[in-house]
Amino acid sequence: MASVSHSPAAFSGTSASDLLRSSGNGVSGIPLRTLGRTRFSSKTRDFSVVAKIRKVKKQEYPWPENPDPNVTGGVLTHLSPFKPLKEKPKPVTLDFEKPLVDLEKKIIDVRKMADETGLDFTDQIISLENKYQQALKDLYTHLTPIQRVNIARHPNRPTFLDHVFSITDKFVELHGDRAGYDDPAIVTGVGTIDGRRYMFIGQQKGRNTKENIMRNFGMPTPHGYRKALRMMYYADHHGFPIVTFIDTPGAFADLKSEELGQGEAIAHNLRTMFGLKVPIVSIVIGEGGSGGALAIGCANKLLMLENAVFYVASPEACAAILWKTAKASPKAAEKLKITAPELCKLQIADGVIPEPLGGAHADPSWTSQQIKNAINESMDELTNMDTQELLKHRMLKFRKIGGFQEGIPIDPKRKTNMKKKEEIVAGKTPVLELEGEVEKLKQQISKARDSSSKPTELALNGMIEKLKREIDLEFSEAVKSMGYKDRFETLRQEFLKANLQDQLMNPILMDKIEKLKNEFTQNLSAAPNYSSLNYKLDMLKEFSKAKSISEKNSKGVKLKEEINKKLKEVMDRPDIREKIEALKAELQMSGASNEGELDGETKESIVKMRKEIELELTNFLESMGLDVEIVSSKAKEVSQQTPFLDFRARVESLKEQTNKKIEDLINSSDLKNMIELLKLEVAKAGKKPDVATKNKIEALEQQIKQRLSAAINSSELKEKHEELKVEISEAVEFAAGLDGSLKNDDSKEGSSEHDESRVEINLGANRRFA
């Protein structure tokens, strides 16, 4: 407690006007000047001034006293509102990473099983981990452009401040554009790396929803660009090299930003950066969208993280403009050439900073270290340049962007519609509808076969083409549902690239294709549409076989017609006809009633005539590209052959005996029960049996067939069948040799002095016409 003492002596030398003034604190007639010189004493008089100290919370630091013992310099006293997250961010799985998640789950399950059972699963765990690492490597070394876009937008990807606090020894954040606002979407500050002082400027995204709202999702307003401009002037004045980090989908494009001069702020930054006399290095750590990224990206060197993207328009916006749908964004991402490797080829980016497998969020500290190394290398090169050389280097970097070709003719016609019409892709035909069409076509083919007419080729070809389209759609659906789409697309791109460069197929690529093909074939039965795919494949195989048989039959009929026509031409030739008539007259004059009564001269004449006709036909057939083979045969005498009518009766008798044997076998209790069980299973299964029922039915059918086959083979029916088969074969050979076979009466042991022959035509497809 303090008191103010006032005595009459204290007011000496004061004017009347001062005495009349009031201090407003209940003290009348005391001049303020005198009150200011008054001594404080502990005596209590008429009034007192009381001061109470309000308890406030002690200043909190964003990090604990010793946040990381590995950080040189101890506690960071240069504080920033950017604090480590209290909760670990939830893992986010992208669509193309789902196969990796399945492997991770398997590894976790095996570890859990090992812990619960106490068994040793070390080998299995190591095998799964190796498989996971290989799958991760294959996936992230063959990423498509749209997949890189998704990685660049990953919610857990390290932000600007994450990298800055990892690579700097000290960092002090600077705020405000000195025009009334501090945009949190752009962060600026001075920091040191290995003793060198830099001005850091970067676009800051949030690490969760709350931060993203506060940071406006990394989309700066004009205030942010003006803050960056102020820091550039500051760095230029003090000679600090500038390092900018680009990570924004674009400048904020709301009405207020446009009113405040968004375009003017970006343009002002572009113009100013080309005149700064200090080295500038820009690093794209995520996505760099349009002018919002370029406003802090006019640098001497533009570096990009491996999975970062830099574009004038997002793939979704480009697809919506060109193809009228955002679903075409993968195609747009490929055409835009927005990835780091593509931009380096176009000399827009100057280098690619590697990322760990799985993206920068898989190992942020390692990624930050790579960024630090890249900054040091670039600055070592740029700091050796003088001012004029530095400005010229920056100007030439942007002047060389964009190539052109001269002398290419331009179509003078104006293209009225730049958008190419997309072909309407028909969807899959329902299985029931397809089954109806298949049955209808089968009936048509069956009727054509019964009536010996030619089946409708148009209907057959149309069904084959339709089944091919359906199978393509089924395979595409299976690939998509099983998660192989991205892997197939990657291999397809590699294959096309190798073909475009006229290179031999790389054995490694061939091995990848073969492995993926085998893996897909093995797992195809797990596809949801496997039953319909299998049905369509069976139908395609069946109809293709029918078409092949039809074509071969048509070819055979046509060939027979040509051979018969040629034979008729040969037989109608005057010289041949004259010789045949002479032979007929000679036979009549001889009066021979059978083959044995002919003399040797007549037989020689007949054989000579036959060989002459064969020679003519052989030359004709060889001219048609057919293989002609002369097959010798030895036939028995006519008197020794069994009449064909007798063969028919014996075949019918054997057939009746076989049917009776089968009926007796079926009526036996054991086989009868199996047949009833088969009927019951077929009735339960219906039109669409599952795999287990189908296997059971096939097993029953196989058992019944084996029982019937064993019963027939063990009986005397088999002996009779073989005996009859041999006799019929001999009779057929004899009938084939009747066209010119002549026997000598004094032949010994069935041998003949004159071998008869026939022309055999080999069509090269295991079919022969005699």
C-alpha positions in Angstrom: 0.0 0.0 0.0 1.3 3.5 -0.9 0.2 6.9 0.3 0.8 10.4 -1.0 1.6 13.1 1.6 0.9 16.7 0.9 1.8 19.6 3.2 1.4 23.3 2.8 5.2 23.6 2.2 4.8 21.3 -0.8 2.7 23.9 -2.7 5.0 26.8 -2.5 5.7 28.5 -5.8 2.5 27.4 -7.4 0.2 29.7 -9.3 -3.4 30.3 -8.5 -4.5 28.7 -11.7 -2.7 25.5 -10.8 -4.3 25.5 -7.4 -7.7 25.8 -8.9 -7.2 22.7 -11.2 -8.5 19.3 -10.1 -6.8 16.0 -10.7 -10.1 14.2 -11.0 -9.0 11.6 -8.5 -10.6 13.2 -5.5 -7.6 15.5 -4.8 -8.6 19.2 -5.1 -6.3 22.1 -5.6 -3.2 20.0 -6.3 -1.3 20.8 -9.4 -0.4 17.7 -11.6 3.2 18.9 -11.9 3.5 19.0 -8.1 1.7 15.6 -7.8 4.3 14.1 -10.1 7.2 15.3 -7.8 5.4 14.1 -4.6 7.2 11.6 -2.4 5.6 8.3 -1.5 5.5 7.4 2.1 4.0 4.8 4.3 1.8 7.2 6.2 -1.9 6.9 5.7 -3.8 10.2 5.2 -7.0 11.1 3.3 -6.6 8.9 0.2 -4.6 6.0 -1.2 -3.7 4.4 -4.5 -4.1 0.6 -4.6 -2.3 -1.6 -7.3 -3.3 -5.3 -7.6 -1.2 -7.8 -9.6 -3.4 -10.0 -11.8 -2.2 -13.6 -12.1 -1.7 -14.7 -15.7 -0.6 -17.9 -17.3 3.1 -18.3 -17.8 4.3 -17.9 -21.4 4.0 -21.3 -23.0 6.6 -22.5 -25.4 5.4 -24.7 -28.4 8.0 -27.3 -27.5 9.0 -28.8 -24.2 12.2 -27.8 -22.5 14.2 -30.4 -24.5 12.2 -31.4 -27.5 14.9 -33.4 -29.3 18.3 -34.2 -27.9 19.6 -34.6 -31.5 18.9 -30.9 -32.3 22.0 -28.8 -32.0 21.6 -25.6 -30.0 19.3 -26.9 -27.4 15.9 -25.3 -26.8 14.6 -23.3 -29.7 14.0 -19.9 -28.2 13.0 -18.4 -31.5 9.4 -19.6 -31.2 6.6 -20.0 -33.7 2.9 -20.8 -33.4 3.6 -23.9 -35.4 3.6 -26.8 -32.9 3.9 -30.5 -33.2 0.6 -32.3 -33.4 -0.6 -33.8 -30.1 -2.1 -36.8 -31.8 -0.4 -38.9 -34.4 -2.1 -38.4 -37.8 -4.3 -41.3 -38.9 -2.8 -43.3 -41.8 -4.5 -42.6 -45.1 -4.5 -45.3 -47.8 -4.7 -44.3 -51.4 -6.7 -46.5 -53.9 -3.7 -47.9 -55.6 -2.0 -48.8 -52.3 -4.7 -51.3 -51.2 -2.7 -54.4 -52.3 0.0 -53.2 -49.9 -2.5 -52.8 -47.1 -3.6 -56.4 -47.6 0.0 -57.6 -47.3 0.5 -55.5 -44.1 -2.6 -57.1 -42.6 -1.2 -60.6 -43.3 2.1 -59.7 -41.6 0.2 -58.3 -38.6 -2.0 -61.4 -38.4 1.0 -63.8 -38.6 2.8 -61.8 -35.9 -0.3 -61.9 -33.7 -0.6 -65.6 -34.3 3.0 -66.1 -33.3 2.5 -64.1 -30.1 -0.6 -66.0 -29.2 0.6 -69.6 -30.0 4.2 -69.2 -29.1 5.2 -70.9 -32.4 8.1 -69.7 -34.6 6.8 -68.0 -37.7 10.0 -66.2 -38.5 10.4 -67.6 -42.0 6.8 -66.8 -42.9 7.2 -63.2 -41.6 10.5 -62.6 -43.4 8.9 -64.0 -46.6 5.9 -61.7 -46.3 8.1 -58.7 -45.5 10.3 -59.3 -48.5 7.2 -59.7 -50.6 5.8 -56.4 -49.2 9.1 -54.6 -49.9 9.2 -55.9 -53.5 5.6 -54.9 -54.1 6.2 -51.5 -52.6 9.3 -51.0 -54.9 7.4 -52.2 -58.0 4.5 -49.9 -57.2 6.4 -46.7 -56.4 8.9 -47.1 -59.3 6.2 -47.3 -61.9 3.7 -44.6 -60.7 1.3 -43.1 -63.2 0.9 -39.3 -63.3 -2.5 -39.3 -61.6 -1.0 -41.5 -58.8 1.7 -38.9 -58.3 -0.9 -36.2 -58.1 -2.7 -38.2 -55.3 0.6 -38.6 -53.4 1.3 -34.9 -53.7 -2.1 -34.2 -52.1 -1.6 -36.8 -49.4 -3.1 -35.4 -46.1 0.0 -36.6 -44.1 2.6 -35.2 -46.5 5.2 -32.9 -44.8 4.4 -29.2 -45.0 6.7 -26.2 -45.5 7.2 -25.6 -41.8 7.9 -29.3 -41.2 10.8 -29.1 -43.6 12.0 -25.8 -42.4 12.3 -26.8 -38.7 14.0 -30.0 -39.8 16.7 -28.4 -42.0 17.4 -25.1 -40.2 19.6 -24.5 -37.2 17.5 -21.4 -36.2 14.4 -20.0 -37.7 12.5 -16.8 -36.8 9.1 -16.3 -38.4 8.3 -12.8 -39.8 4.7 -11.6 -40.1 2.5 -9.1 -41.8 2.4 -7.3 -45.2 2.5 -3.8 -43.5 -0.9 -3.1 -45.1 -3.1 -4.4 -42.4 -3.1 -8.1 -42.7 -1.0 -11.3 -42.1 -2.0 -14.1 -44.4 -1.4 -17.5 -42.6 -1.3 -19.4 -46.0 2.1 -17.9 -46.7 4.8 -18.2 -44.0 8.1 -16.2 -44.1 11.1 -16.0 -41.9 14.8 -15.9 -41.6 16.7 -19.1 -40.8 20.2 -20.6 -41.0 21.5 -23.8 -42.6 25.0 -24.8 -41.7 25.8 -21.2 -40.7 24.4 -19.6 -43.8 21.5 -17.2 -43.4 18.5 -17.5 -45.8 15.1 -15.9 -46.3 12.5 -18.7 -46.3 9.1 -18.1 -48.0 6.6 -20.9 -48.4 3.0 -21.8 -48.8 1.7 -23.6 -45.8 -1.0 -26.2 -45.8 -2.7 -27.6 -42.7 -2.0 -31.0 -41.1 -5.6 -31.5 -40.1 -9.0 -30.0 -40.7 -8.6 -27.2 -38.1 -5.2 -26.1 -39.4 -6.4 -26.3 -43.1 -9.3 -23.9 -42.3 -6.9 -21.6 -40.5 -4.3 -21.8 -43.4 -7.1 -21.5 -46.0 -5.9 -24.9 -47.4 -2.7 -23.3 -48.6 -4.4 -20.9 -51.0 -2.9 -17.4 -50.4 -4.8 -14.1 -50.7 -3.2 -10.9 -52.1 -2.1 -10.1 -48.5 0.0 -13.2 -48.5 1.8 -12.4 -51.8 2.4 -8.8 -50.6 3.9 -10.2 -47.4 6.2 -12.4 -49.5 7.1 -9.4 -51.7 8.0 -7.4 -48.6 10.3 -10.2 -47.4 11.9 -10.4 -50.8 12.7 -6.7 -50.7 14.1 -7.3 -47.1 16.3 -10.2 -48.3 17.5 -8.2 -51.3 18.4 -5.3 -49.1 20.4 -7.4 -46.6 21.8 -9.8 -49.1 20.0 -13.0 -47.9 19.6 -15.7 -50.5 15.9 -16.6 -50.9 14.5 -20.2 -50.7 10.8 -20.6 -51.6 8.7 -23.7 -51.0 5.8 -24.2 -53.3 2.8 -26.2 -52.1 -0.6 -24.8 -53.2 -3.5 -25.8 -55.4 -3.6 -22.2 -56.5 -4.2 -18.6 -55.4 -7.5 -18.0 -53.5 -10.1 -17.0 -56.1 -12.9 -15.6 -54.0 -14.7 -12.3 -54.7 -12.8 -10.5 -51.8 -9.4 -11.5 -53.1 -10.3 -10.2 -56.6 -11.4 -6.9 -55.1 -8.1 -6.6 -53.2 -6.1 -7.2 -56.4 -5.1 -10.8 -56.6 -3.9 -10.6 -60.2 -2.0 -7.4 -59.5 -0.3 -8.9 -56.5 0.9 -12.0 -58.4 2.1 -9.8 -61.4 4.0 -7.5 -59.0 5.8 -10.5 -57.5 6.7 -11.9 -61.0 8.2 -8.6 -62.1 10.1 -8.0 -58.8 11.6 -11.5 -58.6 13.3 -11.1 -62.0 15.1 -8.0 -60.6 16.3 -9.3 -57.2 20.0 -9.4 -56.9 20.3 -12.4 -54.6 20.1 -16.1 -55.6 16.7 -17.7 -55.6 15.9 -21.4 -55.3 12.4 -22.7 -55.5 11.3 -26.2 -54.4 8.0 -27.8 -55.2 7.2 -30.0 -52.2 3.6 -30.8 -53.1 1.4 -29.5 -55.8 2.2 -26.2 -57.6 -1.0 -24.8 -59.1 -1.0 -22.1 -61.8 -0.1 -18.5 -61.0 -0.5 -19.0 -57.3 2.7 -21.2 -57.4 4.5 -19.1 -60.0 4.2 -15.9 -57.8 7.0 -17.2 -55.6 8.6 -19.5 -58.2 10.5 -17.2 -60.5 13.9 -18.6 -59.4 17.3 -19.3 -60.7 16.7 -23.0 -60.0 13.4 -24.8 -59.7 13.7 -28.2 -57.9 10.9 -30.7 -57.4 10.4 -33.6 -55.0 10.0 -36.9 -56.9 6.2 -37.1 -56.4 5.5 -33.4 -56.7 3.5 -31.9 -59.5 3.6 -28.5 -61.2 0.7 -27.5 -63.5 -1.1 -24.6 -65.1 -4.5 -26.3 -64.4 -5.4 -29.3 -62.2 -6.1 -32.6 -64.0 -9.7 -32.4 -62.9 -10.2 -28.9 -64.3 -8.4 -29.8 -67.6 -10.6 -33.0 -67.9 -13.8 -31.0 -67.2 -12.8 -28.5 -70.0 -11.7 -30.9 -72.7 -13.7 -34.1 -72.0 -16.6 -32.6 -70.1 -16.1 -34.9 -67.1 -13.7 -34.9 -64.2 -13.5 -38.7 -64.5 -11.0 -38.3 -67.3 -8.5 -36.8 -64.9 -6.0 -39.7 -65.4 -5.9 -39.0 -69.1 -5.5 -35.3 -68.5 -2.7 -35.8 -66.0 -0.8 -37.9 -68.6 -1.3 -35.3 -71.4 -0.4 -32.3 -69.2 3.2 -33.6 -68.4 3.0 -32.3 -64.9 5.3 -34.7 -63.0 8.9 -34.0 -62.0 10.6 -36.3 -64.6 8.5 -34.9 -67.4 9.2 -31.3 -66.5 12.9 -32.0 -66.2 12.8 -33.4 -69.8 11.0 -30.1 -70.9 13.7 -28.1 -69.0 11.1 -26.4 -66.9 12.4 -28.0 -63.7 16.2 -28.2 -63.0 16.3 -31.2 -60.8 14.4 -33.9 -59.0 14.8 -34.5 -55.2 14.3 -38.2 -54.3 11.7 -39.4 -52.0 11.6 -42.6 -49.9 9.4 -45.5 -51.1 5.9 -44.7 -50.0 6.2 -40.9 -50.5 7.7 -38.1 -48.4 5.2 -38.9 -45.6 6.8 -42.3 -45.2 10.0 -40.8 -43.9 9.8 -36.9 -43.5 13.2 -36.5 -41.8 15.0 -38.3 -44.7 13.1 -36.2 -47.2 14.1 -33.0 -45.4 17.7 -34.0 -45.4 17.6 -34.5 -49.2 16.0 -31.0 -49.5 18.8 -29.6 -47.4 21.5 -31.2 -49.5 19.8 -29.9 -52.7 19.7 -26.3 -51.3 23.4 -26.4 -50.3 24.4 -27.7 -53.7 22.3 -25.1 -55.6 23.5 -22.2 -53.4 27.1 -23.2 -53.8 26.7 -22.9 -57.5 24.7 -19.6 -57.5 26.7 -17.7 -54.9 29.7 -17.9 -57.1 28.0 -15.8 -59.7 28.1 -12.0 -59.7 25.0 -9.9 -59.8 24.8 -9.4 -63.6 25.5 -13.1 -64.2 22.8 -14.1 -61.7 20.2 -11.9 -63.3 21.0 -13.1 -66.8 20.9 -16.7 -65.6 17.4 -16.2 -64.2 16.2 -14.5 -67.3 17.6 -17.2 -69.7 16.1 -20.0 -67.6 12.6 -18.7 -68.5 13.5 -17.6 -72.0 14.4 -21.1 -73.1 11.1 -22.6 -71.9 8.9 -23.6 -74.8 10.2 -25.1 -78.0 8.8 -24.7 -81.5 9.4 -26.2 -85.0 9.5 -24.4 -88.3 8.4 -25.6 -91.7 5.5 -27.8 -90.5 2.5 -27.2 -92.8 -0.6 -26.0 -91.0 -4.1 -27.0 -92.0 -5.9 -23.8 -93.1 -9.3 -25.3 -92.4 -10.8 -24.1 -89.2 -11.7 -27.0 -86.9 -15.3 -26.2 -85.7 -15.4 -28.9 -83.1 -12.1 -29.5 -81.3 -13.7 -32.2 -79.0 -13.5 -35.7 -80.5 -16.7 -37.7 -80.2 -16.3 -40.6 -77.9 -17.4 -43.9 -79.2 -20.4 -45.3 -77.3 -19.2 -48.5 -75.5 -21.9 -51.1 -75.2 -22.3 -52.6 -71.7 -22.4 -56.2 -70.8 -25.2 -58.4 -72.0 -27.1 -60.1 -69.2 -26.2 -63.8 -68.8 -29.8 -65.0 -69.2 -30.2 -63.0 -72.4 -26.9 -64.3 -73.8 -27.9 -67.9 -72.9 -31.1 -67.5 -74.9 -29.2 -66.3 -78.0 -26.7 -69.1 -77.6 -29.4 -71.8 -77.5 -31.1 -70.3 -80.5 -27.9 -70.3 -82.5 -27.2 -73.9 -81.5 -30.7 -75.0 -82.7 -30.0 -73.3 -86.1 -26.6 -75.1 -86.4 -28.3 -78.5 -85.4 -31.1 -78.0 -88.0 -28.5 -77.1 -90.7 -26.5 -80.3 -89.8 -29.6 -82.5 -89.9 -30.7 -81.1 -93.3 -27.2 -81.3 -94.7 -27.4 -77.6 -95.5 -24.8 -74.9 -94.8 -25.2 -73.2 -91.4 -25.7 -69.4 -91.3 -22.2 -68.0 -91.3 -23.3 -64.5 -90.5 -25.1 -65.5 -87.3 -22.1 -67.7 -86.3 -19.6 -64.9 -87.0 -21.7 -62.3 -85.2 -22.0 -64.5 -82.1 -18.2 -65.0 -82.0 -17.5 -61.3 -82.3 -20.1 -60.6 -79.6 -18.6 -63.2 -77.3 -15.2 -61.7 -77.8 -16.4 -58.2 -76.8 -18.2 -59.7 -73.8 -15.1 -61.5 -72.7 -13.0 -58.3 -73.0 -15.5 -56.5 -70.7 -15.5 -59.4 -68.3 -11.7 -59.4 -68.1 -11.7 -55.7 -67.6 -14.1 -56.0 -64.8 -12.1 -58.8 -63.2 -8.9 -56.8 -63.5 -10.5 -53.8 -61.8 -12.2 -55.8 -59.0 -9.0 -57.7 -58.2 -6.9 -54.5 -58.0 -4.6 -55.3 -61.0 -5.7 -52.3 -63.2 -2.8 -50.0 -62.2 -0.2 -52.7 -62.6 -1.5 -53.7 -66.1 -1.6 -50.0 -67.1 1.9 -49.5 -66.0 3.2 -52.5 -67.9 1.2 -51.4 -70.9 2.8 -48.0 -70.9 6.3 -49.6 -70.6 5.5 -51.9 -73.5 4.2 -49.1 -75.7 7.3 -47.0 -74.9 9.6 -49.8 -75.9 7.7 -50.3 -79.2 7.8 -46.6 -80.0 11.6 -46.5 -79.5 12.0 -49.6 -81.8 13.8 -51.4 -79.1 14.1 -55.1 -78.5 11.8 -56.3 -75.7 13.7 -56.0 -72.4 13.9 -59.5 -70.7 13.1 -57.9 -67.4 9.9 -56.4 -68.9 9.0 -59.8 -70.4 9.6 -61.4 -67.1 7.3 -58.9 -65.4 4.6 -59.4 -68.0 4.8 -63.2 -67.6 4.8 -63.0 -63.8 1.7 -60.7 -63.7 0.0 -62.9 -66.3 0.5 -66.0 -64.2 -0.5 -64.3 -61.0 -3.7 -63.0 -62.6 -4.5 -66.4 -64.0 -4.0 -68.1 -60.7 -6.2 -65.6 -58.8 -8.9 -65.3 -61.6 -11.2 -67.8 -59.9 -11.5 -65.4 -57.0 -13.0 -62.7 -59.3 -16.7 -61.9 -58.6 -17.6 -62.4 -62.3 -15.6 -65.6 -62.8 -18.7 -67.8 -63.5 -20.0 -65.5 -66.3 -16.5 -65.2 -67.7 -16.0 -68.9 -67.7 -19.3 -69.5 -69.4 -18.6 -67.0 -72.1 -15.1 -68.5 -72.7 -16.6 -72.0 -73.1 -19.2 -70.7 -75.5 -16.5 -68.9 -77.6 -14.4 -72.1 -77.7 -17.4 -74.1 -78.8 -18.6 -71.7 -81.5 -15.0 -71.2 -82.8 -14.7 -75.0 -83.1 -18.0 -75.1 -85.0 -16.8 -72.4 -87.3 -13.5 -74.2 -88.0 -15.3 -77.4 -88.8 -17.7 -75.6 -91.1 -14.8 -73.9 -92.9 -13.0 -77.2 -93.3 -16.1 -78.9 -94.6 -16.7 -76.2 -97.1 -13.1 -76.5 -98.3 -13.4 -80.2 -98.6 -16.7 -80.1 -100.5 -15.2 -77.5 -102.9 -12.1 -79.7 -103.3 -14.2 -82.8 -104.1 -16.1 -80.9 -106.7 -12.9 -79.8 -108.4 -11.4 -83.3 -108.3 -14.6 -84.8 -109.7 -14.7 -82.2 -112.4 -11.1 -82.9 -113.4 -11.7 -86.7 -113.3 -14.6 -86.2 -115.7 -12.4 -84.1 -118.0 -9.8 -86.8 -118.0 -12.2 -89.5 -118.7 -13.9 -87.5 -121.4 -10.7 -87.0 -123.3 -10.9 -88.6 -126.8 -7.7 -90.6 -126.4 -8.7 -92.0 -123.0 -12.2 -92.7 -124.2 -10.9 -94.5 -127.2 -8.6 -96.7 -125.1 -11.4 -97.5 -122.7 -13.7 -98.5 -125.6 -10.9 -100.7 -127.0 -10.5 -102.4 -123.6 -14.2 -103.0 -123.3 -14.3 -104.6 -126.9 -11.3 -106.8 -126.0 -13.0 -108.0 -122.8 -16.1 -108.9 -124.7 -14.2 -110.7 -127.4 -12.3 -112.7 -124.8 -15.5 -113.9 -123.3 -14.1 -113.9 -119.7 -16.8 -114.0 -117.0 -14.5 -113.1 -114.0 -11.1 -111.8 -113.2 -9.3 -115.1 -113.2 -10.2 -115.9 -116.8 -8.3 -112.8 -118.2 -5.1 -113.4 -120.0 -1.9 -111.6 -119.0 -1.9 -109.1 -121.9 -5.4 -107.9 -121.1 -4.5 -107.4 -117.4 -1.4 -105.4 -118.4 -3.5 -103.2 -120.6 -6.0 -102.5 -117.8 -3.2 -101.7 -115.3 -1.5 -99.4 -117.8 -4.7 -97.5 -118.4 -5.3 -97.1 -114.7 -1.8 -95.7 -114.1 -2.2 -93.2 -116.9 -5.4 -91.9 -115.3 -3.7 -91.8 -111.9 -0.8 -89.8 -113.4 -3.2 -87.2 -114.8 -5.0 -86.8 -111.5 -1.7 -86.7 -109.5 -0.4 -83.8 -111.7 -3.7 -81.9 -111.2 -3.7 -82.4 -107.4 -0.1 -81.3 -107.0 -0.8 -78.2 -109.1 -3.4 -77.3 -106.4 -0.8 -77.5 -103.6 -2.0 -80.9 -102.3 0.2 -83.7 -101.1 -0.5 -86.9 -103.2 0.5 -90.2 -101.9 0.2 -93.5 -103.8 -1.0 -96.1 -101.3 -0.6 -99.8 -102.2 -3.1 -102.3 -100.8 -3.6 -106.0 -101.1 -7.2 -107.2 -101.2 -8.6 -110.6 -100.9 -10.6 -112.2 -103.6 -14.3 -111.4 -103.8 -15.2 -114.9 -103.0 -13.4 -114.6 -99.6 -15.1 -111.3 -98.5 -18.0 -111.2 -96.2 -21.1 -109.6 -97.8 -21.8 -106.1 -96.5 -25.4 -107.0 -95.7 -24.1 -109.6 -93.3 -22.0 -106.9 -91.6 -25.0 -104.8 -91.0 -26.9 -107.6 -89.4 -23.9 -108.5 -87.1 -23.5 -104.8 -86.1 -27.2 -104.6 -85.1 -26.9 -107.8 -83.1 -23.8 -106.5 -81.3 -25.6 -103.2 -80.6 -28.5 -105.1 -79.0 -26.2 -107.2 -76.9 -24.4 -104.1 -75.7 -27.6 -102.2 -74.8 -28.9 -105.2 -72.9 -25.6 -105.5 -71.0 -25.8 -101.7 -70.1 -29.5 -102.0 -69.0 -28.7 -105.0 -66.7 -25.8 -103.1 -65.2 -27.9 -99.9 -64.7 -30.6 -102.0 -62.9 -28.1 -103.3 -60.4 -28.6 -101.7 -57.0 -25.2 -100.1 -56.6 -25.1 -98.2 -60.0 -28.8 -97.4 -59.7 -28.3 -95.6 -56.4 -25.4 -93.6 -57.9 -27.6 -92.5 -60.9 -30.4 -91.5 -58.5 -28.0 -89.5 -56.5 -26.7 -87.8 -59.6 -30.2 -86.8 -60.7 -30.9 -85.4 -57.2 -27.7 -83.3 -57.3 -28.5 -82.0 -60.8 -32.0 -81.0 -59.7 -30.7 -79.2 -56.6 -28.0 -77.3 -58.5 -30.4 -75.8 -61.1 -29.1 -73.7 -64.0 -26.2 -72.1 -62.0 -24.5 -74.6 -59.8 -21.8 -73.4 -57.4 -18.2 -74.8 -57.7 -18.6 -77.4 -55.0 -21.9 -78.8 -56.5 -20.4 -78.8 -60.0 -17.3 -80.8 -58.8 -19.6 -83.3 -57.0 -21.7 -83.8 -60.2 -18.6 -84.3 -62.3 -17.2 -86.8 -59.8 -20.4 -88.9 -59.9 -20.5 -88.8 -63.7 -16.9 -90.0 -63.8 -17.6 -92.9 -61.4 -20.7 -94.1 -63.4 -18.7 -94.0 -66.7 -15.9 -96.0 -65.1 -18.3 -98.6 -63.8 -19.9 -99.0 -67.3 -16.6 -99.1 -69.1 -15.2 -101.7 -66.7 -18.3 -103.9 -67.2 -18.2 -103.7 -71.0 -14.4 -104.3 -71.3 -14.5 -107.3 -69.0 -17.2 -109.1 -71.1 -17.1 -111.0 -74.4 -18.6 -108.0 -76.1 -15.2 -106.4 -76.5 -13.8 -109.5 -78.3 -16.8 -109.5 -80.7 -16.4 -105.8 -81.3 -12.7 -106.1 -82.1 -13.3 -109.1 -84.4 -16.1 -107.3 -86.3 -14.0 -104.1 -86.6 -11.1 -106.1 -88.2 -13.4 -107.7 -90.7 -15.1 -104.5 -91.7 -11.7 -102.8 -92.1 -10.6 -105.6 -94.5 -13.9 -105.3 -96.5 -13.4 -101.5 -96.8 -9.8 -102.0 -98.1 -11.1 -104.5 -100.6 -13.8 -102.2 -101.8 -11.3 -99.4 -102.2 -9.1 -101.6 -104.4 -11.9 -102.7 -106.7 -11.3 -99.8 -109.0 -8.4 -101.6 -110.7 -7.2 -104.6 -108.6 -6.6 -107.7 -110.7 -5.7 -111.0 -109.1 -3.8 -113.9 -110.7 -5.3 -117.4 -110.3 -2.0 -118.9 -109.4 -1.2 -116.4 -106.6 0.5 -117.9 -103.6 -0.5 -117.2 -100.0 -2.7 -114.3 -101.0 0.1 -112.4 -102.8 -0.6 -110.7 -106.1 1.7 -110.2 -109.1 0.1 -106.8 -109.8 -0.3 -104.4 -106.9 -3.4 -102.3 -107.1 -3.2 -98.7 -105.9 -5.3 -95.7 -105.1 -4.7 -91.9 -104.9 -4.8 -90.6 -101.3 -5.0 -86.7 -100.8 -3.6 -85.3 -97.6 -5.0 -81.9 -96.7 -2.5 -81.3 -93.9 -5.2 -81.4 -91.2 -5.5 -85.1 -90.5 -8.3 -85.4 -93.0 -8.0 -87.5 -96.1 -10.2 -88.0 -99.1 -9.7 -91.3 -101.1 
